Amino acid sequence: MGFLDKLEHHLEGAINKVFTVFPGDVMPLEIANAMIKELDVRAKTLSAEHRLVPNDFTVRLAQHDYERLTPYSRTLNAQIIPILREHATERGYVFNGTLTITYLLDETLKAGTFTLDCQVVAGVVDATRPAAAAAAAAAAAAASDGTSSGRIPRAPLVLEVNGVRHPLIPPGLVIGRGSDADLRISDPGISRKHARIEVTGTPGQLHIKIIDLGSANGIIVNGEQVLETELGSGSRIEIGSTRMLVYAPIGE
């Protein structure tokens, strides 16, 4: 049995028993095939044996197909994801993080059609999170002390990575792929100890900079490769294939 035959067998056995598919409807097999094609087209070489592929998929559906498929999205994903993993293993593909599939309504689409977006999203582990959360709360409280003198308190800055905020508080944190990094990102383009974000000063006036720790692929800040530079609200950082943003979540 070929790979696509195996895919069709898996999906038919688990999904077609759940709901009826009429001519013109979006077929689960179509979605799965589109994802497999995206893996093949977007694979980026990491080494002679491994290539990086997207792990985050967004399927946009017309109203008819959205209402028909999304009640069974967990069933669909439970069948599609193992097939994607099997295809990746056969081709030597590497996923950066957890495989996710999201279904969204797109009222501009006609029934029976769909669009597919995908991207590489790194898995992130913040080893400092409990301590950082407590320190950030203390910093915010200290900054708010200025309200009695008529000064507007400054919100502490955060580093957002894949939708997760990491408070930037003294002394800072080390970003890397290794287990000894404070902010661990499973991105093959990131070194074990890639960069350090150094935070100094008082809660009301912090100084933040990023320093390259001798990484293989370097650091890009606001579109320029740097070895060391100051960071502020709005700074955009690229390390490996991961993008980060520094900002104040509730203003400055």
C-alpha positions in Angstrom: 0.0 0.0 0.0 1.4 3.4 -1.1 1.7 6.4 1.3 -1.3 8.2 -0.2 -3.4 5.0 -0.2 -2.5 4.5 3.5 -3.5 8.1 4.2 -6.8 7.6 2.5 -7.4 4.4 4.3 -6.8 6.0 7.7 -9.0 8.9 7.1 -11.9 7.0 5.5 -11.9 4.5 8.4 -12.1 7.1 11.1 -13.8 10.1 9.6 -16.2 9.0 6.9 -18.1 7.0 9.5 -18.7 10.2 11.5 -20.4 12.3 8.8 -21.7 12.1 5.3 -19.7 13.7 2.5 -21.6 15.1 -0.4 -20.3 16.1 -3.9 -18.8 19.5 -3.7 -17.9 19.3 0.0 -14.3 19.8 1.2 -12.9 16.3 1.8 -10.7 15.6 4.8 -8.3 13.8 2.4 -8.0 17.0 0.4 -6.9 18.9 3.5 -4.4 16.3 4.5 -3.0 16.1 1.0 -2.5 19.8 0.9 -0.6 19.7 4.2 1.7 17.0 2.9 2.4 19.1 -0.2 3.2 22.1 2.0 5.7 20.0 4.0 7.4 18.9 0.7 7.4 22.4 -0.8 8.6 24.3 2.3 11.2 21.9 3.6 14.4 23.8 4.4 17.7 21.9 4.6 19.3 21.7 8.1 21.8 19.0 7.3 22.5 16.2 4.9 19.8 14.1 6.6 17.3 16.6 8.1 15.1 19.3 6.8 12.9 21.8 8.7 9.2 21.9 7.9 6.1 23.8 9.1 4.4 22.6 12.2 1.5 25.1 12.6 -1.3 24.9 10.1 -4.4 27.1 9.6 -7.2 25.8 7.4 -9.7 28.5 6.3 -13.1 27.2 5.3 -16.3 28.5 3.7 -19.3 28.7 6.1 -20.9 25.4 4.8 -17.7 23.4 5.2 -16.8 25.1 8.5 -20.1 24.2 10.1 -19.8 20.6 8.7 -16.2 19.9 9.7 -15.3 21.8 12.8 -17.5 19.8 15.2 -15.2 16.9 14.3 -11.9 18.8 14.3 -10.5 16.8 17.1 -11.2 13.6 15.2 -9.8 15.0 12.0 -6.6 16.2 13.8 -6.2 12.9 15.6 -6.0 11.1 12.2 -4.1 13.7 10.2 -1.3 14.5 12.6 0.0 10.9 12.9 0.0 10.8 9.1 2.0 14.0 8.9 4.5 12.7 11.5 4.9 9.4 9.5 5.5 11.4 6.3 8.1 13.5 8.0 9.9 10.5 9.4 10.0 8.9 5.9 11.4 12.1 4.3 13.8 13.1 7.2 11.7 16.2 8.1 12.1 17.9 11.4 9.3 19.8 13.3 10.3 22.7 15.5 7.5 22.2 18.0 4.1 20.7 18.5 2.0 20.0 15.4 -1.1 22.1 15.5 -4.1 22.4 13.1 -6.6 25.3 13.4 -9.8 25.7 11.5 -11.1 29.2 10.8 -14.2 30.5 9.1 -13.6 32.6 5.9 -16.9 34.0 4.6 -15.2 35.1 1.3 -14.7 31.5 0.3 -17.2 29.4 -1.7 -18.5 26.1 -0.4 -16.2 23.3 -1.4 -13.0 25.4 -1.3 -10.4 26.1 1.4 -7.1 27.8 1.9 -4.1 26.6 3.9 -1.5 28.7 5.7 1.4 27.1 7.5 4.5 28.3 9.4 7.4 27.1 11.5 6.6 27.8 15.2 9.3 26.9 17.8 8.4 25.2 21.1 9.4 27.5 24.0 10.2 26.7 27.6 10.8 29.5 30.1 12.9 28.0 32.9 12.6 31.3 34.9 8.8 31.7 34.6 7.8 31.3 38.4 10.6 33.6 39.6 10.1 36.0 36.6 6.4 36.4 37.3 7.0 37.2 40.9 9.8 39.7 40.0 7.7 41.3 37.3 4.8 41.9 39.8 7.3 43.4 42.3 8.7 45.6 39.5 5.3 46.8 38.5 4.4 47.6 42.1 7.6 49.5 42.5 7.1 51.5 39.3 3.6 52.4 40.5 5.0 54.2 43.5 5.6 57.2 41.4 1.9 57.9 41.0 1.7 59.8 44.3 4.2 62.3 43.0 2.3 62.8 39.8 4.5 60.7 37.6 2.9 58.2 35.2 4.2 54.7 36.0 6.0 52.8 33.3 4.9 49.3 32.5 7.7 46.7 32.5 8.7 45.5 29.0 8.1 41.9 27.9 9.6 39.7 25.3 6.9 37.9 23.2 7.8 34.6 21.6 5.2 32.7 19.7 2.4 34.5 21.5 3.8 34.0 25.0 5.1 36.9 27.1 8.3 36.7 29.1 8.9 39.6 31.5 12.2 41.4 31.1 13.5 42.0 34.6 17.0 42.1 36.1 19.3 40.4 35.6 17.8 39.2 32.3 17.9 35.8 30.6 19.8 33.5 28.3 18.1 32.4 25.1 19.2 29.1 23.5 18.3 25.6 22.5 20.2 23.9 25.3 18.8 22.7 28.6 20.8 25.3 30.6 19.3 28.3 28.8 16.7 30.3 30.7 14.4 30.6 27.6 14.7 27.3 25.7 13.5 27.3 22.1 13.5 24.1 20.0 14.6 25.8 16.8 17.5 24.0 15.0 18.8 27.4 13.9 19.4 28.5 17.5 22.6 27.6 19.3 22.6 25.9 22.7 23.5 29.3 24.2 22.6 31.8 21.5 22.1 35.2 23.1 21.8 37.0 26.5 19.3 39.7 27.1 20.8 41.8 29.9 18.5 43.9 32.1 19.9 46.5 34.5 18.7 49.6 36.3 15.7 50.3 38.5 12.0 49.3 37.8 11.3 52.9 36.7 14.3 53.1 34.3 15.5 49.8 33.0 18.3 49.4 30.4 17.9 46.4 28.2 20.4 45.0 25.6 20.9 41.8 23.7 24.4 40.2 23.3 25.4 37.5 20.9 27.0 34.6 22.8 29.1 33.4 19.8 26.1 31.8 18.1 26.4 30.0 14.7 23.7 32.0 13.0 23.8 35.4 14.7 21.1 37.8 15.8 19.0 40.2 13.7 17.4 43.2 15.4 15.1 45.5 13.5 16.4 44.0 10.2 20.1 44.3 10.9 22.5 41.7 12.1 24.2 42.7 15.4 26.6 41.4 18.0 25.3 43.7 20.7 22.6 46.4 20.8 20.2 48.2 23.0 16.5 47.1 23.0 13.4 49.1 23.6 9.6 48.9 23.1 9.0 47.8 19.5 12.4 46.1 19.0 12.0 43.1 16.6 14.4 40.2 17.1 15.1 37.3 14.8 17.1 34.3 16.0 17.1 31.2 13.8 13.6 31.0 12.3 12.0 32.4 15.5 10.8 36.0 15.7 10.4 37.9 18.9 9.1 41.3 19.9 9.9 43.6 22.9 7.0 45.8 24.0 5.1 47.1 27.0 1.8 45.2 27.2 -0.2 48.0 28.8 1.7 51.0 27.4 4.6 53.1 28.7 
